[in-house]
Amino acid sequence: MALNLFDLDATDGGEKLLDERMKEISETGGELDYDTGHFRKNGSQIPLHVNMKMVKWEEKNVLLTIATDLTERKKAENLLKQKNLFLQQLIDAIPIPIFYKDIHGIYTGCNAAFETSIGLPKGWIIGKTVYDISPGNLADIYREHDQALFDTHGVETYETGLKYADGSVHDVIFYKATYDDISGNVAGLVGVILDISERKKWKRP
């Protein structure tokens, strides 16, 4: 109790950052939330979420600080990141185009084969709809089938065209299936594209 806050606090931002935060709260009279790291005496670091606000105590303005240890949450977040990285690397190793969308038809992910087939990077595809990446006539077909699948749930297979990166339209088969959220409600769909252009070419008389 006899120590100054600066004697106790060993955040990764140092004394200057702590001083700036205390000054901000003193001037605004509000509160401040931030994530930081606190160093132990042995040099190891504790990830923290800190809430600071000015309160009245015995007729004085005092700074109330609540620090929550985020160690377990950070472990869970890192584990989830590693799992997502593995899943992305897994589908990228599959040579057939794969994509997935949310319930609104917005792309939330795809594999490397899908990027190559349509000639667009994943970073650009995510957040877009079929109307952003496909010609209007094909986009109408994709959207119609997507909505029907969302309405009925389950699995759907259909044959149509897909415009490739070189501008040519290939004959393809779409294999689509809905997926649910943790509450059991439809959250989106995953699709796989099989190019049958060569097969159809050989079947033509």
Secondary structure by P-SEA (a helix, b strand, c coil): ccccccccccccccaaaaaaaaaaaaaacbbbbbbbcccccccbbbbbbbbbbbbbcccbbbbbbbbbbaaaaaaaaaaaaaaaaaaaaaaaaccccccccccccccccccaaaaaaacccccccccccccccccaaaaaaaaaaaaaaaacccbbbbbbbbbcccccccbbbbbbbcccccccccccbbbbbbbaaaaaaaacc
